[in-house]
Amino acid sequence: FGAFYRYLDLGENFRPGVGFVRRPNSREHSGELRFSPRPVLSWIRQFHFKLPVRYISTQQDFLETRERGIEFTTALESGDSVSFSLVNSLESIDEPFALRPDVVIPPGSYNFSRFEARFNSFRRRYTVLNLRLGTGGFWNGQRDVATVGANYRINTNIGVSGDYEVNWVDLPSGSFTTHLFASRILIAFRKELVLMSLFQYNSETNDFSANVRFNWIPKPGSDFFIVYNELDEWSRILHFKNRSLAVKLNYLFAF
């Protein structure tokens, strides 16, 4: 059995100074109850039953977000897992906001539920596959989502992975489909010398982005990074919208 509770209070005049907060002027209560029995079955390691909840209100006690859900996960002896979840959400907004230039969510209170099914294969295999399917309400409409992720370790030094997500959104103000592609390459020359890259395409913004990071660990607790970022307009390849190169050194002095 397991349980947790978290309370977060952010005053209206709170300024983080460094970083950011998602919702100033808010009070958040979140928690979860969990029951995880181990059945006497040779191919099932454990079941997980979870009841998560989250309430976010303003400092004036106006409820802005409420989430109540139920989740069931089966962990197999192979290391794979299958899970199903159902979440009911309440969202209240007092100003309109645009999901995209031609699709605007008007002010009001929205109550909708979503169902998701997931499959995650054992992450320590040389080949890993993750699947997610979701359907249900989305503000004042409907959203269906499908995600496929795969990871392949060519050997102990080289690994490649890819993710693809598609969203079908149907709202009174308009319908649209979005696609998100991501690919990662990891090359470990030695255990202290690694090259990592991330390439991503977003059909909604029509942007292609690249992040290449070189990491050298001279000793435990110390890191040297060279990071290159680039953002291109997909319809005009090599038409740079943003480029940056950063060098960072963290060195631990032990006395």
Solvent accessible surface area in square Angstrom, and as a share of the most:
residue,aa,sasa,rsa
1,F,196,0.82
2,G,22,0.21
3,A,78,0.61
4,F,112,0.46
5,Y,141,0.54
6,R,116,0.42
7,Y,104,0.39
8,L,60,0.30
9,D,66,0.34
10,L,24,0.12
11,G,32,0.31
12,E,105,0.47
13,N,129,0.66
14,F,89,0.37
15,R,170,0.62
16,P,51,0.32
17,G,75,0.72
18,V,142,0.82
19,G,62,0.59
20,F,157,0.66
21,V,41,0.24
22,R,212,0.77
23,R,79,0.29
24,P,65,0.41
25,N,35,0.18
26,S,5,0.03
27,R,68,0.25
28,E,21,0.09
29,H,77,0.34
30,S,14,0.09
31,G,8,0.08
32,E,42,0.19
33,L,106,0.53
34,R,81,0.30
35,F,86,0.36
36,S,16,0.11
37,P,39,0.25
38,R,159,0.58
39,P,37,0.23
40,V,153,0.88
41,L,86,0.43
42,S,105,0.68
43,W,154,0.54
44,I,11,0.05
45,R,102,0.37
46,Q,29,0.13
47,F,43,0.18
48,H,42,0.19
49,F,88,0.37
50,K,52,0.22
51,L,89,0.44
52,P,43,0.27
53,V,63,0.36
54,R,78,0.29
55,Y,77,0.29
56,I,8,0.04
57,S,20,0.13
58,T,17,0.10
59,Q,36,0.16
60,Q,124,0.55
61,D,110,0.57
62,F,116,0.48
63,L,56,0.28
64,E,47,0.21
65,T,0,0.00
66,R,32,0.12
67,E,50,0.22
68,R,109,0.40
69,G,14,0.13
70,I,97,0.49
71,E,52,0.23
72,F,64,0.26
73,T,20,0.12
74,T,18,0.11
75,A,21,0.16
76,L,36,0.18
77,E,83,0.37
78,S,58,0.37
79,G,22,0.21
80,D,19,0.10
81,S,24,0.15
82,V,46,0.27
83,S,15,0.09
84,F,90,0.37
85,S,23,0.15
86,L,87,0.43
87,V,48,0.28
88,N,40,0.20
89,S,12,0.08
90,L,30,0.15
91,E,28,0.13
92,S,14,0.09
93,I,39,0.20
94,D,124,0.64
95,E,123,0.55
96,P,80,0.50
97,F,73,0.30
98,A,62,0.48
99,L,58,0.29
100,R,64,0.23
101,P,135,0.85
102,D,99,0.51
103,V,2,0.01
104,V,64,0.37
105,I,1,0.00
106,P,61,0.38
107,P,70,0.44
108,G,32,0.30
109,S,82,0.53
110,Y,23,0.09
111,N,95,0.49
112,F,30,0.12
113,S,49,0.32
114,R,33,0.12
115,F,86,0.36
116,E,28,0.13
117,A,25,0.19
118,R,103,0.38
119,F,61,0.25
120,N,59,0.30
121,S,14,0.09
122,F,74,0.31
123,R,175,0.64
124,R,156,0.57
125,R,88,0.32
126,Y,107,0.41
127,T,82,0.48
128,V,8,0.05
129,L,72,0.36
130,N,59,0.30
131,L,71,0.35
132,R,41,0.15
133,L,114,0.57
134,G,6,0.06
135,T,59,0.35
136,G,15,0.14
137,G,15,0.14
138,F,35,0.15
139,W,41,0.14
140,N,58,0.30
141,G,22,0.21
142,Q,75,0.33
143,R,48,0.18
144,D,48,0.25
145,V,4,0.02
146,A,20,0.16
147,T,28,0.16
148,V,70,0.40
149,G,4,0.04
150,A,50,0.39
151,N,60,0.31
152,Y,107,0.41
153,R,87,0.32
154,I,91,0.46
155,N,64,0.33
156,T,109,0.63
157,N,66,0.34
158,I,57,0.29
159,G,11,0.11
160,V,53,0.30
161,S,26,0.17
162,G,27,0.26
163,D,53,0.28
164,Y,72,0.27
165,E,42,0.19
166,V,8,0.05
167,N,17,0.09
168,W,120,0.42
169,V,8,0.05
170,D,81,0.42
171,L,10,0.05
172,P,106,0.67
173,S,57,0.37
174,G,24,0.23
175,S,80,0.51
176,F,32,0.13
177,T,60,0.35
178,T,23,0.14
179,H,61,0.27
180,L,61,0.30
181,F,93,0.39
182,A,11,0.08
183,S,47,0.30
184,R,107,0.39
185,I,67,0.34
186,L,77,0.38
187,I,49,0.25
188,A,19,0.15
189,F,106,0.44
190,R,133,0.49
191,K,191,0.81
192,E,43,0.19
193,L,33,0.17
194,V,24,0.14
195,L,55,0.28
196,M,43,0.19
197,S,17,0.11
198,L,55,0.28
199,F,67,0.28
200,Q,60,0.27
201,Y,40,0.15
202,N,51,0.26
203,S,36,0.23
204,E,64,0.29
205,T,78,0.45
206,N,51,0.26
207,D,23,0.12
208,F,53,0.22
209,S,35,0.22
210,A,15,0.12
211,N,44,0.23
212,V,49,0.28
213,R,92,0.33
214,F,58,0.24
215,N,14,0.07
216,W,102,0.36
217,I,58,0.29
218,P,47,0.29
219,K,67,0.28
220,P,121,0.76
221,G,57,0.55
222,S,0,0.00
223,D,35,0.18
224,F,52,0.22
225,F,34,0.14
226,I,67,0.34
227,V,27,0.16
228,Y,76,0.29
229,N,55,0.28
230,E,28,0.12
231,L,53,0.27
232,D,5,0.02
233,E,51,0.23
234,W,113,0.40
235,S,77,0.50
236,R,130,0.47
237,I,97,0.49
238,L,126,0.63
239,H,70,0.31
240,F,79,0.33
241,K,106,0.45
242,N,91,0.47
243,R,136,0.50
244,S,56,0.36
245,L,122,0.61
246,A,52,0.40
247,V,97,0.56
248,K,112,0.47
249,L,108,0.54
250,N,66,0.34
251,Y,105,0.40
252,L,89,0.44
253,F,142,0.59
254,A,85,0.66
255,F,235,0.98
